[in-house]
């Protein structure tokens, strides 16, 4: 029987293949906590730990999931605080015509 080819790409999108995700990454921890929340009171501690290990492994190493986690990590990256440059407020082209005159002529 010949091997069938998956319709999904096997390589992650360009620029995402070299990102190592640490198991204690806040995004990973938050998703593991969210996934296990309904089972916290039901599962014994050993089962919870096993589930956490499997979820962390999948989120950090699976070829289809890890690139998505990397995108979430980049989106959640905290930007530097402080002032940010902004474009100066200037009238758009043709603004004088829309407002009824030019600056030199004044009101009519």
VMD Tcl script that builds the backbone (N, CA, C; Angstrom):
set m [mol new atoms 324]
animate dup $m
set s [atomselect $m all]
$s set {name element resname resid chain x y z} {
  {N N UNK 1 A 0.852 -1.175 0.000}
  {CA C UNK 1 A 0.000 0.000 0.000}
  {C C UNK 1 A 0.895 1.235 0.000}
  {N N UNK 2 A 0.720 2.158 -0.953}
  {CA C UNK 2 A 1.558 3.355 -1.003}
  {C C UNK 2 A 1.201 4.294 0.146}
  {N N UNK 3 A 2.201 5.032 0.560}
  {CA C UNK 3 A 1.992 6.002 1.637}
  {C C UNK 3 A 1.136 7.150 1.130}
  {N N UNK 4 A 0.160 7.532 1.918}
  {CA C UNK 4 A -0.687 8.661 1.529}
  {C C UNK 4 A -0.086 9.938 2.075}
  {N N UNK 5 A -0.269 10.962 1.339}
  {CA C UNK 5 A 0.289 12.253 1.727}
  {C C UNK 5 A -0.777 13.087 2.418}
  {N N UNK 6 A -0.402 13.715 3.506}
  {CA C UNK 6 A -1.331 14.570 4.239}
  {C C UNK 6 A -1.559 15.858 3.454}
  {N N UNK 7 A -2.812 16.330 3.420}
  {CA C UNK 7 A -3.073 17.592 2.716}
  {C C UNK 7 A -2.526 18.799 3.482}
  {N N UNK 8 A -2.190 18.611 4.756}
  {CA C UNK 8 A -1.655 19.711 5.553}
  {C C UNK 8 A -0.148 19.802 5.380}
  {N N UNK 9 A 0.397 21.006 5.404}
  {CA C UNK 9 A 1.849 21.131 5.285}
  {C C UNK 9 A 2.529 20.558 6.520}
  {N N UNK 10 A 3.662 19.901 6.309}
  {CA C UNK 10 A 4.355 19.282 7.435}
  {C C UNK 10 A 5.295 20.256 8.122}
  {N N UNK 11 A 5.727 21.277 7.433}
  {CA C UNK 11 A 6.636 22.258 8.030}
  {C C UNK 11 A 5.842 23.457 8.510}
  {N N UNK 12 A 6.242 24.030 9.628}
  {CA C UNK 12 A 5.552 25.228 10.097}
  {C C UNK 12 A 5.815 26.398 9.164}
  {N N UNK 13 A 4.988 27.432 9.216}
  {CA C UNK 13 A 5.201 28.598 8.358}
  {C C UNK 13 A 6.572 29.217 8.572}
  {N N UNK 14 A 7.055 29.891 7.549}
  {CA C UNK 14 A 8.376 30.494 7.577}
  {C C UNK 14 A 8.565 31.366 8.809}
  {N N UNK 15 A 9.702 31.209 9.475}
  {CA C UNK 15 A 10.045 32.038 10.620}
  {C C UNK 15 A 9.554 31.519 11.945}
  {N N UNK 16 A 8.812 30.415 11.966}
  {CA C UNK 16 A 8.279 29.899 13.218}
  {C C UNK 16 A 8.909 28.579 13.621}
  {N N UNK 17 A 9.753 28.020 12.793}
  {CA C UNK 17 A 10.285 26.691 13.084}
  {C C UNK 17 A 11.379 26.671 14.129}
  {N N UNK 18 A 12.026 27.785 14.395}
  {CA C UNK 18 A 13.143 27.792 15.330}
  {C C UNK 18 A 12.783 28.305 16.718}
  {N N UNK 19 A 11.527 28.604 16.958}
  {CA C UNK 19 A 11.121 29.130 18.246}
  {C C UNK 19 A 10.939 27.994 19.240}
  {N N UNK 20 A 11.811 27.926 20.237}
  {CA C UNK 20 A 11.661 26.945 21.299}
  {C C UNK 20 A 10.719 27.516 22.339}
  {N N UNK 21 A 9.752 26.718 22.744}
  {CA C UNK 21 A 8.774 27.161 23.728}
  {C C UNK 21 A 9.128 26.523 25.064}
  {N N UNK 22 A 9.442 27.330 26.070}
  {CA C UNK 22 A 9.730 26.743 27.385}
  {C C UNK 22 A 8.447 26.209 28.012}
  {N N UNK 23 A 8.528 25.103 28.743}
  {CA C UNK 23 A 7.324 24.520 29.345}
  {C C UNK 23 A 6.666 25.428 30.387}
  {N N UNK 24 A 7.430 26.370 30.948}
  {CA C UNK 24 A 6.846 27.268 31.941}
  {C C UNK 24 A 6.411 28.606 31.341}
  {N N UNK 25 A 6.298 28.661 30.019}
  {CA C UNK 25 A 5.842 29.868 29.340}
  {C C UNK 25 A 4.436 30.221 29.833}
  {N N UNK 26 A 4.165 31.496 30.118}
  {CA C UNK 26 A 2.848 31.885 30.637}
  {C C UNK 26 A 1.682 31.491 29.730}
  {N N UNK 27 A 1.883 31.534 28.428}
  {CA C UNK 27 A 0.815 31.142 27.494}
  {C C UNK 27 A 0.522 29.659 27.641}
  {N N UNK 28 A 1.569 28.847 27.712}
  {CA C UNK 28 A 1.406 27.396 27.867}
  {C C UNK 28 A 0.726 27.099 29.201}
  {N N UNK 29 A 1.219 27.714 30.259}
  {CA C UNK 29 A 0.654 27.475 31.595}
  {C C UNK 29 A -0.824 27.852 31.622}
  {N N UNK 30 A -1.174 28.990 31.035}
  {CA C UNK 30 A -2.569 29.435 31.029}
  {C C UNK 30 A -3.468 28.469 30.273}
  {N N UNK 31 A -2.990 27.966 29.137}
  {CA C UNK 31 A -3.810 27.033 28.361}
  {C C UNK 31 A -3.949 25.684 29.058}
  {N N UNK 32 A -2.896 25.223 29.710}
  {CA C UNK 32 A -2.974 23.966 30.460}
  {C C UNK 32 A -3.954 24.125 31.624}
  {N N UNK 33 A -3.845 25.237 32.337}
  {CA C UNK 33 A -4.751 25.483 33.463}
  {C C UNK 33 A -6.199 25.533 32.994}
  {N N UNK 34 A -6.423 26.215 31.891}
  {CA C UNK 34 A -7.783 26.333 31.354}
  {C C UNK 34 A -8.333 24.977 30.923}
  {N N UNK 35 A -7.498 24.168 30.299}
  {CA C UNK 35 A -7.942 22.852 29.838}
  {C C UNK 35 A -8.249 21.915 30.999}
  {N N UNK 36 A -7.490 22.009 32.072}
  {CA C UNK 36 A -7.674 21.089 33.198}
  {C C UNK 36 A -8.623 21.612 34.267}
  {N N UNK 37 A -9.047 22.850 34.180}
  {CA C UNK 37 A -9.907 23.441 35.214}
  {C C UNK 37 A -11.143 22.595 35.537}
  {N N UNK 38 A -11.854 22.072 34.544}
  {CA C UNK 38 A -13.054 21.282 34.882}
  {C C UNK 38 A -12.740 19.969 35.615}
  {N N UNK 39 A -11.499 19.526 35.571}
  {CA C UNK 39 A -11.140 18.223 36.132}
  {C C UNK 39 A -10.335 18.323 37.417}
  {N N UNK 40 A -10.032 19.525 37.886}
  {CA C UNK 40 A -9.186 19.713 39.075}
  {C C UNK 40 A -9.716 18.950 40.291}
  {N N UNK 41 A -11.011 19.025 40.522}
  {CA C UNK 41 A -11.580 18.395 41.708}
  {C C UNK 41 A -11.894 16.909 41.505}
  {N N UNK 42 A -11.846 16.440 40.285}
  {CA C UNK 42 A -12.218 15.053 39.984}
  {C C UNK 42 A -11.001 14.135 39.931}
  {N N UNK 43 A -9.938 14.608 39.272}
  {CA C UNK 43 A -8.760 13.761 39.061}
  {C C UNK 43 A -7.886 13.683 40.309}
  {N N UNK 44 A -7.308 12.515 40.545}
  {CA C UNK 44 A -6.316 12.422 41.625}
  {C C UNK 44 A -5.046 13.174 41.208}
  {N N UNK 45 A -4.221 13.574 42.165}
  {CA C UNK 45 A -3.014 14.360 41.847}
  {C C UNK 45 A -2.111 13.714 40.795}
  {N N UNK 46 A -1.948 12.401 40.830}
  {CA C UNK 46 A -1.076 11.735 39.845}
  {C C UNK 46 A -1.628 11.892 38.430}
  {N N UNK 47 A -2.941 11.763 38.297}
  {CA C UNK 47 A -3.566 11.894 36.979}
  {C C UNK 47 A -3.477 13.338 36.482}
  {N N UNK 48 A -3.668 14.311 37.392}
  {CA C UNK 48 A -3.533 15.723 37.002}
  {C C UNK 48 A -2.126 16.010 36.501}
  {N N UNK 49 A -1.127 15.507 37.217}
  {CA C UNK 49 A 0.259 15.731 36.800}
  {C C UNK 49 A 0.533 15.092 35.445}
  {N N UNK 50 A 0.003 13.890 35.234}
  {CA C UNK 50 A 0.205 13.220 33.942}
  {C C UNK 50 A -0.461 14.010 32.819}
  {N N UNK 51 A -1.659 14.499 33.067}
  {CA C UNK 51 A -2.358 15.304 32.053}
  {C C UNK 51 A -1.596 16.588 31.759}
  {N N UNK 52 A -1.095 17.237 32.804}
  {CA C UNK 52 A -0.312 18.459 32.612}
  {C C UNK 52 A 0.920 18.190 31.754}
  {N N UNK 53 A 1.606 17.095 32.032}
  {CA C UNK 53 A 2.808 16.757 31.260}
  {C C UNK 53 A 2.476 16.541 29.791}
  {N N UNK 54 A 1.390 15.814 29.530}
  {CA C UNK 54 A 1.009 15.547 28.140}
  {C C UNK 54 A 0.616 16.845 27.437}
  {N N UNK 55 A -0.178 17.665 28.105}
  {CA C UNK 55 A -0.598 18.924 27.489}
  {C C UNK 55 A 0.582 19.845 27.212}
  {N N UNK 56 A 1.506 19.946 28.156}
  {CA C UNK 56 A 2.691 20.791 27.949}
  {C C UNK 56 A 3.509 20.258 26.783}
  {N N UNK 57 A 3.685 18.940 26.725}
  {CA C UNK 57 A 4.461 18.346 25.635}
  {C C UNK 57 A 3.808 18.643 24.283}
  {N N UNK 58 A 2.491 18.477 24.203}
  {CA C UNK 58 A 1.792 18.727 22.939}
  {C C UNK 58 A 1.871 20.204 22.558}
  {N N UNK 59 A 1.631 21.093 23.507}
  {CA C UNK 59 A 1.653 22.523 23.200}
  {C C UNK 59 A 3.034 23.022 22.798}
  {N N UNK 60 A 4.080 22.385 23.280}
  {CA C UNK 60 A 5.430 22.887 23.008}
  {C C UNK 60 A 6.158 22.151 21.894}
  {N N UNK 61 A 5.680 20.970 21.491}
  {CA C UNK 61 A 6.443 20.201 20.506}
  {C C UNK 61 A 5.661 19.753 19.277}
  {N N UNK 62 A 4.358 19.718 19.328}
  {CA C UNK 62 A 3.585 19.195 18.193}
  {C C UNK 62 A 3.785 20.102 16.982}
  {N N UNK 63 A 4.066 19.519 15.807}
  {CA C UNK 63 A 4.380 20.341 14.628}
  {C C UNK 63 A 3.226 21.209 14.138}
  {N N UNK 64 A 1.997 20.879 14.471}
  {CA C UNK 64 A 0.866 21.706 14.060}
  {C C UNK 64 A 0.449 22.680 15.164}
  {N N UNK 65 A 0.680 22.335 16.416}
  {CA C UNK 65 A 0.215 23.145 17.540}
  {C C UNK 65 A 1.254 24.184 17.965}
  {N N UNK 66 A 2.518 23.801 18.016}
  {CA C UNK 66 A 3.573 24.708 18.491}
  {C C UNK 66 A 3.624 26.025 17.700}
  {N N UNK 67 A 3.469 26.022 16.375}
  {CA C UNK 67 A 3.460 27.311 15.666}
  {C C UNK 67 A 2.302 28.216 16.093}
  {N N UNK 68 A 1.159 27.610 16.435}
  {CA C UNK 68 A 0.031 28.415 16.908}
  {C C UNK 68 A 0.351 29.019 18.279}
  {N N UNK 69 A 0.993 28.238 19.128}
  {CA C UNK 69 A 1.396 28.745 20.441}
  {C C UNK 69 A 2.407 29.877 20.263}
  {N N UNK 70 A 3.322 29.729 19.320}
  {CA C UNK 70 A 4.297 30.793 19.059}
  {C C UNK 70 A 3.610 32.074 18.608}
  {N N UNK 71 A 2.575 31.953 17.784}
  {CA C UNK 71 A 1.832 33.152 17.364}
  {C C UNK 71 A 1.155 33.805 18.562}
  {N N UNK 72 A 0.593 33.003 19.452}
  {CA C UNK 72 A -0.024 33.552 20.662}
  {C C UNK 72 A 1.014 34.233 21.541}
  {N N UNK 73 A 2.196 33.643 21.636}
  {CA C UNK 73 A 3.268 34.228 22.449}
  {C C UNK 73 A 3.684 35.577 21.900}
  {N N UNK 74 A 3.829 35.660 20.574}
  {CA C UNK 74 A 4.231 36.931 19.965}
  {C C UNK 74 A 3.136 37.985 20.130}
  {N N UNK 75 A 1.885 37.572 20.007}
  {CA C UNK 75 A 0.778 38.523 20.145}
  {C C UNK 75 A 0.668 39.046 21.576}
  {N N UNK 76 A 1.067 38.223 22.542}
  {CA C UNK 76 A 0.956 38.620 23.945}
  {C C UNK 76 A 2.208 39.318 24.463}
  {N N UNK 77 A 3.228 39.454 23.620}
  {CA C UNK 77 A 4.469 40.090 24.070}
  {C C UNK 77 A 4.188 41.514 24.535}
  {N N UNK 78 A 4.716 41.863 25.672}
  {CA C UNK 78 A 4.510 43.194 26.230}
  {C C UNK 78 A 5.418 44.169 25.506}
  {N N UNK 79 A 4.828 45.237 25.041}
  {CA C UNK 79 A 5.625 46.259 24.379}
  {C C UNK 79 A 6.168 47.214 25.424}
  {N N UNK 80 A 7.213 47.910 25.049}
  {CA C UNK 80 A 7.872 48.853 25.948}
  {C C UNK 80 A 6.928 49.991 26.310}
  {N N UNK 81 A 6.933 50.377 27.565}
  {CA C UNK 81 A 6.125 51.507 28.022}
  {C C UNK 81 A 6.791 52.819 27.630}
  {N N UNK 82 A 6.016 53.863 27.649}
  {CA C UNK 82 A 6.567 55.180 27.366}
  {C C UNK 82 A 5.822 55.858 26.247}
  {N N UNK 83 A 6.369 56.991 25.826}
  {CA C UNK 83 A 5.730 57.746 24.759}
  {C C UNK 83 A 5.995 57.067 23.432}
  {N N UNK 84 A 5.053 57.207 22.558}
  {CA C UNK 84 A 5.178 56.631 21.228}
  {C C UNK 84 A 5.047 57.747 20.201}
  {N N UNK 85 A 5.825 57.660 19.148}
  {CA C UNK 85 A 5.717 58.705 18.121}
  {C C UNK 85 A 4.372 58.602 17.409}
  {N N UNK 86 A 3.827 59.731 17.050}
  {CA C UNK 86 A 2.596 59.731 16.273}
  {C C UNK 86 A 2.727 60.736 15.155}
  {N N UNK 87 A 1.942 60.519 14.159}
  {CA C UNK 87 A 2.001 61.428 13.025}
  {C C UNK 87 A 1.402 62.770 13.422}
  {N N UNK 88 A 2.021 63.842 12.925}
  {CA C UNK 88 A 1.521 65.184 13.210}
  {C C UNK 88 A 0.173 65.368 12.541}
  {N N UNK 89 A -0.701 66.047 13.237}
  {CA C UNK 89 A -2.012 66.318 12.658}
  {C C UNK 89 A -1.854 67.385 11.588}
  {N N UNK 90 A -2.186 67.048 10.383}
  {CA C UNK 90 A -2.094 68.004 9.288}
  {C C UNK 90 A -3.326 67.828 8.411}
  {N N UNK 91 A -3.769 68.901 7.816}
  {CA C UNK 91 A -4.966 68.793 6.984}
  {C C UNK 91 A -4.686 67.941 5.749}
  {N N UNK 92 A -5.676 67.208 5.360}
  {CA C UNK 92 A -5.555 66.371 4.170}
  {C C UNK 92 A -5.586 67.248 2.923}
  {N N UNK 93 A -5.138 66.704 1.812}
  {CA C UNK 93 A -5.189 67.441 0.550}
  {C C UNK 93 A -6.627 67.799 0.234}
  {N N UNK 94 A -6.812 68.995 -0.171}
  {CA C UNK 94 A -8.149 69.440 -0.545}
  {C C UNK 94 A -8.993 69.847 0.642}
  {N N UNK 95 A -8.418 69.890 1.829}
  {CA C UNK 95 A -9.191 70.257 3.010}
  {C C UNK 95 A -9.697 71.689 2.904}
  {N N UNK 96 A -8.911 72.589 2.306}
  {CA C UNK 96 A -9.337 73.984 2.166}
  {C C UNK 96 A -10.580 74.064 1.292}
  {N N UNK 97 A -10.623 73.278 0.242}
  {CA C UNK 97 A -11.778 73.295 -0.644}
  {C C UNK 97 A -13.018 72.765 0.070}
  {N N UNK 98 A -12.852 71.802 0.940}
  {CA C UNK 98 A -13.988 71.226 1.649}
  {C C UNK 98 A -14.497 72.140 2.744}
  {N N UNK 99 A -13.618 72.977 3.305}
  {CA C UNK 99 A -14.031 73.843 4.409}
  {C C UNK 99 A -14.477 75.219 3.934}
  {N N UNK 100 A -14.421 75.487 2.648}
  {CA C UNK 100 A -14.955 76.736 2.131}
  {C C UNK 100 A -13.942 77.828 1.888}
  {N N UNK 101 A -12.711 77.523 1.773}
  {CA C UNK 101 A -11.742 78.565 1.470}
  {C C UNK 101 A -10.327 78.121 1.826}
  {N N UNK 102 A -9.411 79.039 1.601}
  {CA C UNK 102 A -8.024 78.754 1.941}
  {C C UNK 102 A -7.658 79.545 3.175}
  {N N UNK 103 A -6.508 79.269 3.734}
  {CA C UNK 103 A -6.065 79.970 4.942}
  {C C UNK 103 A -5.756 81.432 4.631}
  {N N UNK 104 A -5.232 81.720 3.453}
  {CA C UNK 104 A -4.845 83.104 3.152}
  {C C UNK 104 A -6.065 83.991 2.929}
  {N N UNK 105 A -7.078 83.466 2.314}
  {CA C UNK 105 A -8.209 84.291 1.932}
  {C C UNK 105 A -9.168 84.582 3.065}
  {N N UNK 106 A -9.177 83.765 4.072}
  {CA C UNK 106 A -10.109 83.951 5.161}
  {C C UNK 106 A -11.529 83.637 4.737}
  {N N UNK 107 A -12.489 84.103 5.522}
  {CA C UNK 107 A -13.903 83.847 5.184}
  {C C UNK 107 A -14.411 84.857 4.182}
  {N N UNK 108 A -15.334 84.448 3.399}
  {CA C UNK 108 A -15.906 85.347 2.380}
  {C C UNK 108 A -17.253 85.811 2.768}
}
mol reanalyze $m
mol bondsrecalc $m
mol representation Tube
mol addrep $m
